[in-house]
Amino acid sequence: MLRAANLPPYEQSTPAEARARMDMIGMLESPAEPVAEVRDLTVAGPQGELPLRLYYPASLDQARLQPALVYFHGGGWVIGSITSHDRLCRALANASACIVISVGYRLAPEHKFPASVIDCEAGFRYVASNAARLGVDPARIAVGGDSAGGNLAAVVCVRARDSGGGQPMAQLLIYPATGHGIETSSRERFAEGYLLTRNTMRWFADHYLRDANDADRPEASPRLVEDLSGLPSAYVLTAEYDPLCDEGEEYAYLLHEAAVPVTLRRFGGMIHGFVQLTGIAPITRCAIDEMANWLRTTVGPSVSKSAKSTPSAT
């Protein structure tokens, strides 16, 4: 389908053109699921206005505060938006019975690293500080994201731990990018022909990072964080034919070695970005349901703080 569309690669487009393409991904998704309520907010961020979109699940229990997932969209820190991930956030809200809050962080190259990190942390802090009036249980807030958003979710967890303030209860990392300019087997094997390419990744990094030194900063490359202990429980999803597969799985094992409870799930036969392809890949629904079940177990009403899991790839 991608080849038939005959679209130029992202690296041959301007950021504006690439963003317009990303927002068209809805054509490859199932129809948007109805939810109980969608609420758009604009809050004061550290360096300007920060848009948020709240999705209240169809099964919303208004009699009590609900668990929440603060979500950071993917798109290489350059493209993607609240709009491009609207249907995914709706599906996650309904399947997990969590209030999902999508954060419209600033994009590169207009706003280079660490602007997106600052905005995503601010989004999490806003939800935590205003939880009750949003209908959220402040003790049951997870963060998550896909690709670049998975990178940002991992970094937000580290920053929250190191700041001494409240931490997320869990982190949902969907084919996360955990390093820049690294060489892995999956980056080599799937450099071309599987949607996300080596050249596209370079294009993203060139727009996002201020200089070559940023690639070695742990807040850009969370795989370089020296101490991962004390971080929240993690679910790490990878795709077999994804250049980012190896680094996502490496990060899961680094978390495990630091005694962080981790569930690692590799989806065979899938490419980067498949979680949004609900209109053409039925297995995507399985992935959404599995992630939602993990969220229910981890931040849901019957959560057991002593429960732990170990990495396993299937």
Order of alpha helices (4+ residues) and beta strands (2+ residues): alpha-alpha-beta-beta-beta-alpha-beta-alpha-alpha-beta-alpha-beta-alpha-alpha-beta-alpha-beta-alpha
